[in-house]
Amino acid sequence: MKSKRFEALDARPVNQDGYVTEWPEVGLIAMNGPNDPTPSIRIEDGVVVELDGKQRADFDMIDTFIADYGIRLDKAEEVCKTDSRELARQMMDFHVPRAEVVQLTTAMTPAKITEVVGTMSVLEMMMAVTKMRARLFPANQAHVTNLKDNPVQIAADAAEGALRGFAEEETTVGIVRYAPFNAIANMVGSQVGRPGILTQCSVEEATELALGMRGFTAYAETVSVYGTEQVFMDGDDTPWSKSFLASCYASRGLKMRFTSGTGSEVQMGAAEGKSMLYLEARCLYITKGAGSQGIQNGSVSCIGVPAAVPSGIRAVLAENLIAMSLDLECASSNDQTFTHSDLRRVARSLMQFVPGTDFICSGYSATPNYDNMFAGSNWDADDYDDWLIIQRDLKIDGGLQPVVEEDVVRVRNKAARVIQAIFRELGLTEVTDEEVEAATYARGSKDMPARNVVEDLKAAEDLMKRGITGVDIVLALDRAGFEDVANSVYNMLKQRVAGDYLHTSAILNEDFQVISAVNYPNDYRGPGTGYQMTDERWDKLKTIRQAISPESI
């Protein structure tokens, strides 16, 4: 006989997930690993000669880079000797200003900061995140993709996402040669929804940089760094090459952040027996040393690895906290799907949702997950109402806002017509009225008519050969009579010249004013301080379409 309760439990979605016991020797341990180094640092004549138990002669390339560029040295030896629990208390204590804590955390070694956050509970980390987030208030980022790389649908989805409140929108491709079309559709569509949205197209780095330099994108974040030398070299990269790439983006006015996440080294078979969190700390110090303004982290595409081991989701929050403590912009993942359990996926997100991060999701899918080309997201377009109602339940600003159907239909239709006009004006492939109509009302690519892929790819290649840039997009929009969208795209190009949004945690409002950690720093010092939602914002968040008003009864 078998217990019927256990039969019922075995059938639950959570038991379709995979779990493993800890195996420190191969890195299958989330944090506080028995093989993690003991914190230490020794400085002679301004040079780090010992770092976390290693002498300089034994440094690998990551140790060398961190020692030379990643640590604030004036307080490093003193901080390393300070009790880690005392440092943890200062991180979460709202009586200690964030600016004071950053002076300490940026002087820690990777092993030290890992030890510090390892003393904290999830609740304590969340309290620390509330204070350590760089920008005053949180925001959100969307994935805008589809299975068919349909630029008309991308434009419509980007417009709806912008209307719903996303500050950044990221696309990618199924077929790499579609990249110019997807990038343009995402950029232009987002400006229809709300002027000032930052966009990117995630493809291989040379193509991504070329798209940015043409003015088709405003930022990049898929510049990956790793915590062990072997994994780094497997990617044909070094910390120095990543630094050079970062400078290429920044020198042309492109906002950029690196990407890392717990579990990547285990997944690639070279964790050197260290905990996932310690290796992630090394990634974050590389990011800091390279001068990148921020990081997309929170395990991201590797989330299934830490999620399988004890304390793994806690380690994801810990890595987000370390990023903020190093004074980096933090796009805290919550993107790739990792579980069959709705309860578990919400629990994973609440730790960033409640205290707020610079970008709570670094990829909330603005499409149904079947269209998400980033392997599916923890949240997708079918979850919009859930997200909005959780915001309302908890009186938390999660970066999104309620909308009405009429406005969504309006911006989707306009975005589709804008792409139709751009393709016509630039002599690209035809966008039919049937496609415009379908994109206006579509849920996803299953509702869209097929495009001629061969002709699209020829036209995209021709567009690149002709040297088309963002300026040509502006002129095409103006000729087509979409002066307002032309002006928005033009203002985005002007931001590239000014470079003000290269500051940490920068986003733009609809007036193209930069909002960053410089002019809107997080000044949380306890109840009644830090980000306080305005009455106007709260009225907008609580007025969901499902709520019955007294006037309607």
N, C-alpha and C positions, 0 to 999 in steps of 0.2 A: 504493500500500500504506500502511496505517496501523498503527502500533505497537499490538500487542495489549495491551501493558502500559498504554499510555495509554487504550485503550478501557476496560480494567478500572478504571483510576483515574477516568475520567470518569463511570463508573457509581456511584462511591462516594457515600454520603449527603452528605459534606462539600461535594461539588461541586454540590449542589442549593441551597446557600446563595448569597447575593448578596455581591459584593465590588466596591469601587470604589477608584480611585486617589485620592490626596489632591487636594483642590481648596480651598485656603485661602481664596480670595476669597469663597466662599459658606459657609465654616465647616466644610467636610468635611475636617477635620484634628483628630485626637484631642487632641494636646497639643503644647507647644513650637511654637505657630504663629508664622509670621513676622510676623503683624500684631498679636500680643499686645503689650500695653503694657509698657514698661520700669518696674519697680517704683520708686515714689517716694512720699514723703509729706512734707508741710511743715505745721507746726502753729503758729498764731499766737494767743496769748491763749486757748488751750484749744480752738481751732476749727481743723479741718482745712481748709486753704486750697488744698492741692494733693494729689491722689490719683492715683497711677499715671499721671503725665504730664499730667493734666488740671488746669486751674485751676478754682477753685470756681465762677466765672461760667459755665464750660462743663459743669458737672456735669449729668448727667441725674438722674432721680428715684432710680435705684438707687445711683449714686455718692453722692448727698446722704444717703440713708438709711444707707448703710454708713459714711460719714464721721462721721455724727452719732451712730450707735448701735452699729456693728458691730465697732469696733476698740479695743483697749486702748491708750490714747494715751501712757501714761507712758513706755513703752519703744519706741514705734513708730518714731521716727526712728533710734534706735540699732540696732534690729533690721533695719531696711531697709538700713542700710549694712553689715551683717554678711555675709560671704561665704555664699552659698546652700549651697555644699557643706558648709561647717562646720555650718550649721543642720541640714542633712539628716543629718549624722553624729550630732548630738545626738538627733535624733528616733529613730534606730534603735539607738543605743548604750545597752545596758541598765545601764551604770554611771551614766547620767544619769537621775535620777528623773522620772517622768511629770509630777509637779507642777511641776518646773523647766521642762520643755519647754513645758508649756501656757502658762506666763508669756510665753514667746517667740512661740509660734505664734498666740496670740490678739492679739498686737501686730503681726502681719504684715498687709500689704495683700493684696487678692486676687491681684494680679500677683506679689507676693513669694512667697506660699505656693505658687502654681502653679509658679513657677520652682524653688522648693526641692524639691518632690516630683518635678519634671521631671528632676532630676539622679539619681534613684534607679532602680535596677533593680526588677523585680517581687519578687525575693527580698528585697531591702533594704526594700521597702515592707511585705512580710509580716512581717518582723522588727519593723518599727515598729508595725504594727497590734497585734502581741502585747502591746506595752507601752502603746500609746495608747488601746486600748479602755477605756471609762469604767468599766463594771462588772467586778467580779472575774472572773466566769465567763460564758460565752456562753449564749444561749437560741435559741429558734426560734419562728416565727410561721407559721400555716397559713391557707390559703384554704379556706373551707367554703361551697360554692355548688352549685347544680345547674341544669340547663337548664330545669326546670319550676318553679323557685322552690318546691319542695315542702318545707314546714316540718318535716314528719315526718322526711324524709331528712336535712335540715340538722341537726336535733337529734341524730340517731343519728351522723352523721359528726362533729359537734362533740364528742360524748362519746368516740368512738374516738380522735379527735385529741388530746384532753386526756389520755386514758389513755396514749397513745404518747409524751407528753412535751412537746407544744407549750405554751408559756407564754402566747401570744396567739393568737386566732383571729378572722379577718376574713371577713365575708360581704358579698355584694352582691346585686343583683336583675337579672332580665331585664325585669320589669315593675315600674316604680317604686312602684306602689301596694301591692306585696307587702312593702315594706320593714318595716313593723311586725311582720309575722309572721316574716320571716327574722331580724330582730334578736332577737326574743324566743326563737325556736327555737335560735339560736346561743348566746345567753347561758345559757339554762336547760340545754341539752344539754351545754355545756362543763362546767357545775358538776356534772353527773352523773358525768362522766369523772374529774374531779379538782377539788376546790374551789379557788378562787382564780385561775381562768383569766380573763384580760382579753379582752373581745370588742368588736368594732365592726361597724357596718354602713355600707359605703361607698356613699353615694348623693350627690345634689347637696347643697350645704352647708347650706341652710336646713332641709331634711328631716333631715339627719344631726344637726344641732344639736338639733332638736326631739326626736328619738329619744333622744339623750343626756340631755337635761333631764328626760325621763320616766323615766329609769333603765333603759332597754332596752339601753344600751351603756355601756362603761367608758372607751373611748378613741377617738381619731380620728387619722388620718394622711394623709388625702387632701386636704390643704390645700396646693395646688400653688403654688410660686414659680418665677420664671423669671429668666434672666440678661441679657435685653435689655429695654429700655423698651417697644419695639413689641409684643413677645410678651406682656409683662405687661398692657399696655393692651388687647390683643386679647381677653384674658380678663376685661375690665371690672374689673380690680383694680389695686391699688397695694401697695407694701410696708406702707403704713399701714393699709389695709383688711384685709390679712392679719393684721397685728398685733392689730387690734381683734377679729377673729374668734378668734384664739388666746386672747385674754383672756376672751372669752365662754365658751369651753370651760373654761378653767382656773377661772374664777370659780364654776362649778358643779361643781367637783371632777372634771372629765373630763381625763384624761391626753390630751395631744395632741402630735403632731409634724407637721412640714411634709413635703412630698414634692417632690423635684426629681430631675434626672438628666441626665447628658451626652446631648446630641443633641436635646433638645426644641426648642431655638431653631432648629437646622438644619431639623428636621422642619416647623416652622411658618414657615420662609422668612425669618427675620430674625436671622441670627447675627452680622451686622455684621462679617463677615470674621474673627472671632476663633475661637480654638480652643475645642473643646467643653469642655475641662477648665477653661479660664479663666472661661468663662461659668458653669460649674457652681460654681466658687469664689465667684462673686458671689451665687449662690443661697444658698450656705451662710452667707455673711456676713449676708444678709438674715435667715436663720433665727436666727442668733445675736443679731442686733440686735433682733429681734421678741420675744425672750425665750422662744421655743419650747424645750421640753426636748430636742428631738431632730429627726431627719430620717430619712425613708425615701429612700435614694438608692443609686445604683449603676446608673444609667440607667433602671431599672425598665421602663416600657412603651415606652421609646424604644431599647431595647437593640439592635435591628437596625441602627441608624444607626452607633454607634461600632464595633459588631462588624464592619461592612463595611470599615472603614479600618484602615491599619496602626497598631498600638499601641493599638487601641481598647479591648480588654479590659484592657490595662494601665491605661488612663485610668480605667476603672471602679473598679479597685482604688485608684487615686490619689485619686479623689473620696471614697471611703470613708475613706481615711486623713486627708484634709483635714477631713472632718466630725468624726472623733474628735479630731483635733488642736485643733479649736475647742471641745473639751470638750462636744460634743453626743452624745446617744444616737444610735447608728447602726443602723438596720435596713437591712442591706446588700444588699437586693434578692435576686438569685438567684431571681427569681420568673418573669417572663414568658419563655415559650419563644422562642428566637431562631435555632435551628439544627436541621438534620436529622441532625447528627452526634452520636452518644452520646459519643464521645471529646471533642468540642469543648465540649459542655455540662458535662461533668464538669470539664474543665480550667478553664472559666470560674468554677466554684464553689469549686475547691480553694483559691483565693487568699484566700477568706474562711473556708472550712471549717477549714483548717489552723491559722491563727493565732487564729481565733475572733473574732466580732464580737458586739455586744449581741443582735442577731437575725440569724443567718446568712442565713436566708431571710426576706424580708418577705412571703412568700406561697408556701410549699410547699403544693401542692394536696393537700388531704386527700381528694380525689375523683379518679377517673380524669380525664384532661385533657378528655375530651369534655364533662364537666360543669363545667369551670372557666370561670366567667363573666368572669374577668379576662384573657381571650384566651389561656388555657393557661399552664401553669407550666413552668419548667425542670425541676422535680421534681414528681411526682404520686404518688398512692396506690399505683400499680403499682411504684414505686421504693423503697418502704419497706425491703425487705430489702437492696437495694443500699446504701442510706444506712447502715443498721445494721452491715452487714459492713465497709464502709469505715471506720466508727468503730472497729470491732474490729481491723481490719488495722493501723491507724495509732495505736491507743490515744489516740483523740481524742474528746472529748465534743462531739458535734455537736447536742446538745439533744434527741435522741430516745432512746427506750429500747425494748428488745425486749418483746413482749407475747405471750401465748398466745391461741389462738383462743377458748377458753372465756370468758376475761375480756372479749374484744372483743364476743362475742355477748351477754354479760350486760349490758354498759353500753349497747350499742346498743338492746337491748330495753327497758331501763329508761328511757332517754331518750325513746324513741318513746311509751312508756306515759305518761310525764310530760307530754308535749305533748298527748296524747289527753285527759288529765285537765284540763289548763289550758284547752283549748278547750271542754271540756264545762262546767267551772265558770264560765267567763266568757261562756257563751252564744254562742260563735263557731261556725264550721262543724264538722261532724262529722269526727272521725278514726276510721276503722273499725279493727276488729281485723285485717282483712286488710292494711291499711296498716302497722300495727305489726309484723306478722309479716314483711312484705316488707322494711321498713326494717332489721329485725334482721339479715337475711342479705344484703342488697343490696350489690352492687359499685358501682352507680350508678343514675341515674334510669331507665335502660332496664329495670331490674328492679322499678320501682315502679308500682303502679296509678295511673291518672289521677285527679286531683282536679277538682272543679267550680270552675274558675278564676273564673267570674263570681260565684259565691256567696262564694268566698274574698275577692275584692276588695271586695265589699259589706261583709263582716264586718270586714275590716281597716280600712276607712274608718269603720265604726261604732265600732270600738274606739278610734280616735283621737278621734272626736266625743264619746265618753263620758268622755274624760279618764282612761282607764286608765293607771296608772303601774306602776313596779316593785313598789310596796307591794301593789297588787292581785294581782300575780303571786305574791308571797309568801303572801298570804292564800289564794289559790286552791290553791296547793300544799299548804298546811297542811290545808285542808278535805278535800283529796283523799287525805290520808294519807301524803304524801311530805315528812315533817317534816325529814329530813336535807337534801333539796334546797332546801326553803323556807329553812332556816337558812343554807345557803350563799349563796343569792341575797340574803338579808337582810344577810349580812356584806359582800357586795359593795356594797350600797347604803350601808352604814355607812362604807365606805372613801371614798365620794364626799363624805361630810361631813367626815371627818378630813383628806382631801387629801394624805396622806403619799405616795401613789404618783405625785404630781406631780413628784417628784424625778427627776433625770436617770437614765435606764436602769432605771426601776423596774419590777419584776414582783412577784407575790405567790406565796408558797409555800402549801401546802395548809392551813396554820394561819392564813392571811391576814396573815402578817407581810410587811412590805415589804422587798424586797431591791433595793437601788439602788446607784448610784455613791457615795452618801453614807455608807451603813453597810457596804457591801462594795466599797470602791474597788479598782481594779486596781493592785496593788503589785508588778508584775513587775520584777525586777532581775536576771534571768539564771536559769540552771539551778537548780532546786530552789525557786524563788520564784513568786509570782503564784498563779494557779489550779492547784492540785494535786489531781487526782482522788482521792477517798477510795477505800479498798479496797472499801467497800460499793458505791460507784457503779461502779467498774471491774468488780466481780463481776456487776453487773446488765447492763452494756454487753456484756460478753464472752459472756454466757450466751444465745446465740441459739438458736432452736428447731431449727435445722438441724444443730447440732453433736452429734456422737456422743460420749457419755460412756463411760468404762471400765465403769461399772456396767451399761450397757445391752447390752454385748457378751456 
